[in-house]
């Protein structure tokens, strides 16, 4: 399963990351440029978030098969029901843009759900990350204006592209860590390092390592 994950999903992540890195010579990855937007960012942003949808769906299927968590996994609220129940600490994961100390991201920090009412979009306890909401605005209402008078397409900016890619990066690290835990021989610490490693992000993944080690054999 881990080899297939690297071949099918991680390899594609690295292609998306390469596309993002290709923008850096023209737009430096620095907070001063966070709100720079472009058509190229629209293309990359939509590809990243589409892959997040794919990974979330497959991750929820895996969790459904290996835990007592049940239910549909069709949209971001369903995904929260699975992933936040299994790994509530994912919302605290910090990602740093390599070699740029000013770019520190916590891409899933806004994600929250009411475990008893996660399908209700009007429930204020059910919150999706801002970058996911902006992605849907661009996908469905690109030329409309938001409440501030800004066109939705202007939210295809460096900040949302970096956060969405960082969210995908964190998600794949967690998924892979769970897979390696299941494949590791009893009593052995699994190797959760995904290779080739990211050239863009560094994850402060001590929580993942502790989680994996604490659940060996469970």
C-alpha angles and dihedrals in degrees: 000000000000093000090050091048092054092046098045105030113014093048090055091047089057090052090054090047090051090054090052092047088052089067095054097085088061101034115030115223096245133123090247087068099042095112098046107123134191145160089257089059090051090057095046095041093054093047092051095048092045088056091048087057090051094048093045091051093050093043091052090050089052092048090047090054096047106035141039092257110116141175139079123322104198106121144016093279091053089047090054090053090059106031099039091045091051097038113017090165091068089088090065098051113125122211125192125200104239115257091003109094092182093063107077117154136190097189100179098040095113095048111115140148143190100236091208096048108022095143095060110100091191093057106104090213090067105080128167123199115274093238089057092051091049090049090056091047090054092044096050107019105024099154096040122102125242125227091279093054094254119135112249092234088064088070089070087094138137093266095056093041092053093044094049092047090047089050090053090047092053092045093052092047090054094045091049092047090055092048093050090048090056093047097045117103114252111280094014123115109237121232104240096178112121114215137238084040124225116275092201110040140049117198122207089222103167088117091056092049092050091046094051094046093047092054102045109137095010 
